[in-house]
Amino acid sequence: MYVQPYVFFNGRCEEALDYYSEKLGAQVIFKMHFRDAPPDPNNPPRPELADKIMHANVQLGTTFWMASDGACDPAAGSFNGFSLSLTVEDSAIAEKSFNALADGGQVVMPFQKTFWSEGFGIVEDRFGLKWMVTLPPQV
């Protein structure tokens, strides 16, 4: 059993996946647009969703997660109540990842040495998703 994040980007999924691929090395393993889904006469998709991502599987390092544009609801709020934690073994790559996520976003806690780690920081990226970037503790 395992828990897998499923992140809904409310219309910006393609942009987000391109960004994470370029800046963090994420790989989109599978991607389906709403237009590619089998027709369902009882639940036809809204025409404006045709080019939006219905479902994607993403690999980042050894982690797999899922993403979608969701319903593209203008009234939907931002991501609240959770953060993704990105653990990076190398200090230079951790800082590079943190800075990439901060580009166009907002630093919540600068990447710095803490009492539990040689490097830790929190950033809300340009898509409104919070990330905690950390170096694992040295044992």
C-alpha positions in Angstrom: 0.0 0.0 0.0 1.2 3.6 -0.7 -0.2 7.1 -0.9 0.3 8.9 -4.2 -0.3 12.7 -4.6 -2.9 13.7 -7.3 -2.5 17.4 -8.0 -5.2 19.4 -9.9 -3.9 22.4 -11.7 -7.2 24.0 -12.7 -6.4 24.6 -16.3 -2.6 25.0 -16.0 -1.5 21.3 -15.9 0.3 21.2 -19.3 2.3 24.3 -18.4 3.1 22.9 -14.9 4.2 19.6 -16.3 6.4 21.3 -18.9 7.9 23.4 -16.2 8.6 20.6 -13.8 10.1 18.5 -16.6 12.4 21.3 -17.6 13.4 22.6 -14.2 13.3 19.4 -12.0 13.8 16.6 -14.5 10.2 15.2 -14.1 9.1 12.8 -16.7 5.5 12.5 -17.9 5.0 8.8 -18.2 1.4 9.0 -19.4 -0.9 11.8 -20.5 -4.5 11.8 -21.7 -6.5 14.9 -22.8 -10.2 15.1 -22.3 -10.7 14.8 -26.1 -9.0 11.3 -26.0 -11.4 9.8 -23.5 -14.0 7.3 -24.7 -17.4 9.1 -25.3 -19.8 8.9 -22.4 -23.3 10.1 -23.5 -24.4 10.4 -19.8 -21.5 12.7 -19.0 -20.2 14.5 -22.1 -17.1 16.7 -21.5 -17.4 20.4 -21.8 -16.0 21.5 -25.2 -13.6 24.0 -23.6 -11.9 21.1 -21.8 -11.0 19.1 -25.0 -7.4 20.2 -25.0 -7.0 20.1 -21.2 -5.3 17.2 -19.4 -7.7 14.7 -17.9 -5.0 12.6 -16.4 -1.2 12.3 -16.3 1.3 10.1 -14.5 4.5 11.8 -13.6 7.8 10.5 -12.3 10.1 12.8 -10.3 13.2 10.9 -9.1 11.9 7.7 -7.6 8.4 9.1 -6.9 5.3 8.7 -9.0 2.4 11.2 -8.8 -0.6 12.1 -10.8 -1.8 15.4 -12.3 -4.9 16.8 -14.0 -6.5 20.1 -15.1 -9.5 18.9 -13.2 -12.8 20.7 -13.9 -11.1 24.1 -14.7 -13.5 25.8 -12.3 -12.8 29.5 -12.0 -14.2 29.5 -8.5 -11.8 26.8 -7.3 -9.4 27.9 -4.6 -5.7 27.4 -4.5 -3.9 24.4 -3.1 -4.4 24.4 0.7 -3.6 22.0 3.5 -0.6 20.2 2.1 2.8 20.6 0.5 4.9 18.3 -1.6 8.2 17.4 0.1 11.2 17.1 -2.3 14.2 15.4 -0.7 17.4 15.8 -2.7 20.6 14.1 -1.8 23.0 16.7 -3.2 23.2 20.3 -1.8 23.8 22.0 -5.1 20.9 20.2 -6.8 18.7 20.9 -3.8 19.4 24.7 -4.0 19.0 24.6 -7.8 15.6 22.9 -7.4 14.5 25.3 -4.7 15.5 28.3 -6.9 13.7 26.8 -9.9 10.5 26.4 -7.9 10.8 29.9 -6.5 11.1 31.5 -10.0 7.8 33.2 -10.5 6.6 31.9 -7.1 7.0 33.0 -3.5 9.6 32.0 -1.0 7.9 31.1 2.3 11.2 30.1 4.1 14.6 30.6 2.4 16.7 27.5 1.7 19.1 27.3 4.7 20.7 25.2 7.3 18.4 24.2 10.1 18.8 22.2 13.3 17.5 19.1 11.5 19.1 19.5 8.1 22.0 21.1 6.2 19.4 22.6 3.9 15.7 23.1 4.0 13.3 25.7 2.5 9.7 26.2 1.6 8.4 27.8 -1.6 5.1 28.3 -3.3 5.7 27.8 -7.0 4.2 29.8 -9.8 1.2 27.4 -9.9 0.4 27.9 -6.2 1.7 24.5 -5.2 3.8 24.5 -2.0 7.1 22.6 -1.9 9.4 21.8 1.0 12.9 21.2 -0.4 15.2 19.4 2.0 18.5 17.6 2.3 18.1 14.4 4.3 19.7 14.4 7.7 23.2 12.9 7.8 23.2 9.8 10.0 
